[in-house]
Amino acid sequence: MLDVEWKHLAHEILGLVEAGRFLVETEKAGEQDHFGVTNEIIRSARRIVDQLDRLAGRYSGSLPTPALTRLREFTQYFRQTFQTADGWPGIQGTLGALASFRTEFEFLLADAEVDARSLVARAFIHLNRSLVANSDLQRLWREAFDRNELACEKLGAVHLLSFGVWAFKVSGAGERTDLVMGTPLTDIATVRRAADVLVLTEWKVVRNPRDVGQAFDQARAQAHRYAVGILGGIELSSRRYAVLVSESALELPAAQEDRGIVYEPVNVAVHPLTPSRGRRSGRAAAR
């Protein structure tokens, strides 16, 4: 899995940089390296670059394009520049380059997550605003709301896909389940061709606003069962969504974080009050 392999390599880079720092701090640069420690560190740096090269090959189809491009550029640069590096100058060059790359690569991966979260947020905002503006769409959603959660899931999944977001839920065994078909989501090649991001969602119908907290907890518990490896480059790994479908707008609980994953509540109101109705209701109450 990309995220696991990269974290392992990132920790290796940090450890090697710390070893180099210790060596420099305990020896005066330029003094003789009696035990050949500098060259052993440089050899370790080269082994890490070999692993980075293999990482690029294994995940070329799933890494974000800017991250993959930078990864390939770095491995090529490292081999060309430090092919004969040794001693104290080699320590300075190889470890400095690795540390700089690690920071940049982390940023490129995180930037992809930011774009994915923005895309999901845009899709839900568009849905809620469409339910205010489009009476036909509102009717479809009200009918789904009256039926059950499955009907809401299907409508929601189709809407999200129009924004390039392929939403799925979790089965009892912790596997991906297609929201529209209700079957295991195994055709990942189709997902990659059709969508920009794959995201875990759990949908709950909330008929009483007082039950919003309980519904969020249930959705979060179901999403927590997810046990399949993250698909690097397409799957939003840092955030999961509890979609709470209600008649009118809900006051949502705060998002919850657990082991680095944010569980975010989202409300879809199938019968929202338009601003004009809200103002009329306010004036009536004032009288």
C-alpha positions as CSV (number, residue, x, y, z in Angstrom):
1,M,0.0,0.0,0.0
2,L,1.4,3.4,-1.0
3,D,0.6,5.2,2.3
4,V,2.3,2.4,4.4
5,E,5.3,2.1,2.2
6,W,5.9,5.9,2.0
7,K,5.6,6.3,5.7
8,H,8.2,3.6,6.2
9,L,10.5,5.3,3.8
10,A,9.9,8.7,5.3
11,H,10.9,7.3,8.7
12,E,14.0,5.8,7.2
13,I,15.0,9.1,5.8
14,L,14.4,10.9,9.1
15,G,16.5,8.2,10.9
16,L,19.3,8.5,8.5
17,V,19.3,12.3,8.7
18,E,19.5,12.1,12.5
19,A,22.4,9.7,12.2
20,G,24.2,12.1,9.9
21,R,23.5,15.0,12.3
22,F,24.9,13.0,15.2
23,L,28.0,12.2,13.3
24,V,28.6,15.8,12.3
25,E,28.0,17.0,15.9
26,T,30.5,14.6,17.4
27,E,33.2,15.0,14.8
28,K,34.8,18.1,13.3
29,A,34.0,18.1,9.6
30,G,37.1,17.2,7.6
31,E,38.7,15.0,10.2
32,Q,39.5,11.4,9.3
33,D,36.6,9.0,9.5
34,H,38.4,6.1,11.1
35,F,35.5,3.5,10.8
36,G,34.1,4.5,7.5
37,V,30.7,5.5,9.0
38,T,30.2,8.3,6.5
39,N,30.3,6.0,3.6
40,E,28.0,3.5,5.3
41,I,25.4,6.3,5.7
42,I,25.8,7.3,2.1
43,R,25.3,3.6,1.0
44,S,22.1,3.6,3.1
45,A,20.9,6.8,1.4
46,R,21.5,5.1,-2.0
47,R,19.4,2.1,-0.9
48,I,16.6,4.4,0.1
49,V,16.7,6.0,-3.4
50,D,16.5,2.5,-4.9
51,Q,13.3,1.9,-2.8
52,L,11.9,5.2,-4.0
53,D,12.5,4.2,-7.6
54,R,10.6,0.9,-7.0
55,L,7.8,2.9,-5.3
56,A,7.5,5.0,-8.4
57,G,7.2,1.9,-10.6
58,R,4.6,0.1,-8.4
59,Y,2.4,3.1,-8.0
60,S,2.8,5.0,-11.3
61,G,-0.9,4.6,-12.0
62,S,-2.1,5.8,-8.6
63,L,0.2,8.6,-7.5
64,P,-0.9,12.1,-8.2
65,T,0.9,13.3,-11.3
66,P,2.9,16.1,-9.6
67,A,4.1,13.7,-6.9
68,L,5.1,11.0,-9.5
69,T,6.9,13.5,-11.6
70,R,8.9,14.9,-8.7
71,L,9.7,11.4,-7.4
72,R,11.2,10.3,-10.8
73,E,13.0,13.6,-11.1
74,F,14.6,13.2,-7.7
75,T,15.8,9.6,-8.1
76,Q,17.4,10.6,-11.5
77,Y,19.0,13.7,-10.0
78,F,20.3,11.8,-7.0
79,R,22.0,9.1,-9.0
80,Q,23.6,11.5,-11.4
81,T,24.8,13.9,-8.7
82,F,26.0,11.6,-6.0
83,Q,27.2,8.6,-8.0
84,T,30.8,9.0,-6.6
85,A,30.0,11.0,-3.4
86,D,31.8,9.9,-0.3
87,G,33.2,11.2,3.0
88,W,32.0,14.4,4.7
89,P,31.0,16.1,1.5
90,G,28.9,13.1,0.5
91,I,27.1,13.1,3.9
92,Q,26.2,16.8,3.4
93,G,25.0,16.4,-0.1
94,T,23.0,13.1,0.1
95,L,21.3,13.7,3.4
96,G,20.5,17.3,2.5
97,A,18.9,16.2,-0.7
98,L,16.9,13.4,0.9
99,A,15.6,15.6,3.7
100,S,14.5,18.3,1.2
101,F,12.8,15.7,-1.0
102,R,10.9,14.2,1.9
103,T,9.4,17.5,2.9
104,E,8.4,18.4,-0.7
105,F,6.9,14.9,-1.4
106,E,4.8,15.0,1.8
107,F,3.5,18.4,0.6
108,L,2.6,17.1,-2.8
109,L,0.7,14.1,-1.3
110,A,-1.1,16.4,1.2
111,D,-2.0,18.8,-1.6
112,A,-3.8,16.0,-3.4
113,E,-5.9,15.4,-0.2
114,V,-6.8,19.1,0.0
115,D,-8.0,19.1,-3.6
116,A,-10.1,15.9,-2.9
117,R,-11.7,17.3,0.2
118,S,-12.6,20.5,-1.7
119,L,-14.2,18.5,-4.5
120,V,-16.3,16.5,-2.0
121,A,-17.4,19.7,-0.2
122,R,-18.4,21.3,-3.5
123,A,-20.5,18.4,-4.5
124,F,-22.5,18.4,-1.2
125,I,-22.9,22.2,-1.3
126,H,-24.2,22.0,-4.9
127,L,-26.7,19.3,-3.8
128,N,-28.1,21.3,-1.0
129,R,-28.4,24.4,-3.1
130,S,-30.0,22.5,-5.9
131,L,-32.6,21.2,-3.4
132,V,-33.5,24.8,-2.7
133,A,-33.6,25.8,-6.3
134,N,-35.0,22.8,-8.1
135,S,-38.5,21.6,-7.1
136,D,-38.3,18.5,-9.3
137,L,-35.1,17.4,-7.6
138,Q,-36.6,18.1,-4.2
139,R,-39.5,15.9,-5.0
140,L,-37.2,13.0,-5.9
141,W,-35.2,13.4,-2.7
142,R,-38.4,13.6,-0.6
143,E,-39.6,10.4,-2.1
144,A,-36.3,8.7,-1.3
145,F,-36.3,10.1,2.2
146,D,-39.8,8.6,2.7
147,R,-38.6,5.2,1.5
148,N,-35.3,4.4,3.2
149,E,-31.6,5.1,3.5
150,L,-30.8,2.9,0.5
151,A,-32.8,5.1,-1.8
152,C,-31.0,8.2,-0.5
153,E,-27.6,6.5,-0.9
154,K,-28.3,5.8,-4.6
155,L,-29.4,9.3,-5.4
156,G,-26.5,10.7,-3.5
157,A,-23.9,8.5,-5.1
158,V,-25.1,9.5,-8.6
159,H,-24.9,13.2,-7.7
160,L,-21.4,12.9,-6.3
161,L,-20.2,11.0,-9.4
162,S,-21.3,14.0,-11.5
163,F,-18.6,15.9,-9.7
164,G,-15.9,13.2,-10.1
165,V,-16.5,11.7,-6.6
166,W,-17.1,8.0,-6.4
167,A,-18.7,7.3,-3.0
168,F,-18.9,3.9,-1.4
169,K,-19.9,2.5,2.0
170,V,-18.5,-0.3,4.2
171,S,-19.9,-3.9,4.4
172,G,-20.1,-5.8,7.6
173,A,-16.8,-7.4,6.7
174,G,-15.1,-4.0,6.3
175,E,-15.0,-4.1,2.5
176,R,-16.0,-1.5,0.0
177,T,-19.6,-1.7,-1.2
178,D,-21.0,0.2,-4.2
179,L,-23.8,2.6,-3.2
180,V,-25.8,2.2,-6.4
181,M,-25.5,-1.5,-7.1
182,G,-25.2,-2.7,-3.5
183,T,-22.5,-5.1,-4.5
184,P,-18.8,-5.3,-3.5
185,L,-16.8,-2.6,-5.2
186,T,-14.1,-4.5,-7.0
187,D,-13.9,-2.9,-10.4
188,I,-11.3,-0.3,-9.4
189,A,-10.2,0.2,-13.0
190,T,-13.6,1.7,-13.8
191,V,-13.4,3.9,-10.7
192,R,-10.0,5.3,-11.8
193,R,-11.3,6.0,-15.3
194,A,-14.6,7.7,-14.2
195,A,-13.7,9.5,-11.0
196,D,-11.1,11.9,-9.5
197,V,-11.5,10.7,-6.0
198,L,-12.9,7.7,-4.1
199,V,-14.4,8.4,-0.8
200,L,-16.0,6.5,2.1
201,T,-19.5,7.7,3.1
202,E,-22.1,6.3,5.5
203,W,-25.7,7.5,5.0
204,K,-28.3,7.9,7.7
205,V,-31.9,9.1,7.5
206,V,-32.6,11.4,10.5
207,R,-36.4,11.9,11.0
208,N,-36.1,13.6,14.4
209,P,-33.6,16.4,14.8
210,R,-33.0,15.2,18.3
211,D,-31.5,12.0,16.9
212,V,-28.7,13.7,15.0
213,G,-26.0,12.8,17.5
214,Q,-27.0,9.2,17.7
215,A,-27.1,8.9,13.9
216,F,-23.7,10.5,13.6
217,D,-22.3,8.0,16.1
218,Q,-23.8,5.1,14.2
219,A,-22.4,6.2,10.9
220,R,-19.0,6.8,12.4
221,A,-19.0,3.3,14.0
222,Q,-19.8,1.8,10.6
223,A,-17.2,3.8,8.8
224,H,-14.7,2.7,11.4
225,R,-15.0,-0.9,10.3
226,Y,-13.3,-0.1,7.0
227,A,-10.4,-2.6,6.7
228,V,-9.3,-2.5,3.1
229,G,-6.0,-1.0,2.0
230,I,-6.1,2.6,0.8
231,L,-5.8,3.1,-2.9
232,G,-3.1,5.7,-3.2
233,G,-3.5,8.6,-5.6
234,I,-7.3,8.3,-5.9
235,E,-8.8,7.5,-2.4
236,L,-9.3,10.2,0.2
237,S,-7.6,8.5,3.1
238,S,-7.7,11.3,5.7
239,R,-11.5,11.9,5.9
240,R,-14.7,9.9,6.0
241,Y,-18.2,11.3,5.7
242,A,-21.4,10.7,7.7
243,V,-24.2,11.9,5.5
244,L,-27.2,12.7,7.5
245,V,-30.4,13.1,5.4
246,S,-33.2,15.0,7.0
247,E,-36.3,16.9,6.1
248,S,-35.1,20.3,7.2
249,A,-31.6,21.6,7.9
250,L,-29.9,20.1,11.0
251,E,-27.5,21.5,13.6
252,L,-24.6,19.2,13.1
253,P,-22.2,17.8,15.8
254,A,-18.5,18.6,15.5
255,A,-16.3,16.4,13.4
256,Q,-14.4,13.7,15.2
257,E,-10.8,12.6,14.7
258,D,-9.6,9.0,15.4
259,R,-6.1,7.8,14.6
260,G,-5.5,10.5,12.1
261,I,-8.8,10.1,10.3
262,V,-11.5,12.8,10.5
263,Y,-15.1,11.7,10.5
264,E,-17.1,14.6,9.2
265,P,-20.9,15.0,9.4
266,V,-22.7,16.4,6.3
267,N,-26.3,17.3,6.1
268,V,-28.6,16.8,3.1
269,A,-31.9,18.6,3.8
270,V,-34.6,17.3,1.4
271,H,-37.2,20.0,2.2
272,P,-35.1,23.1,3.0
273,L,-36.7,26.4,3.7
274,T,-36.0,29.0,1.1
275,P,-34.8,32.4,2.3
276,S,-38.1,34.0,1.5
277,R,-40.0,31.4,3.5
278,G,-37.6,31.7,6.3
279,R,-38.2,35.5,6.4
280,R,-41.9,35.1,6.2
281,S,-41.8,32.6,9.1
282,G,-39.7,35.0,11.1
283,R,-42.1,37.9,10.5
284,A,-45.1,35.7,11.5
285,A,-43.4,34.7,14.7
286,A,-42.6,38.3,15.5
287,R,-46.3,39.2,15.2
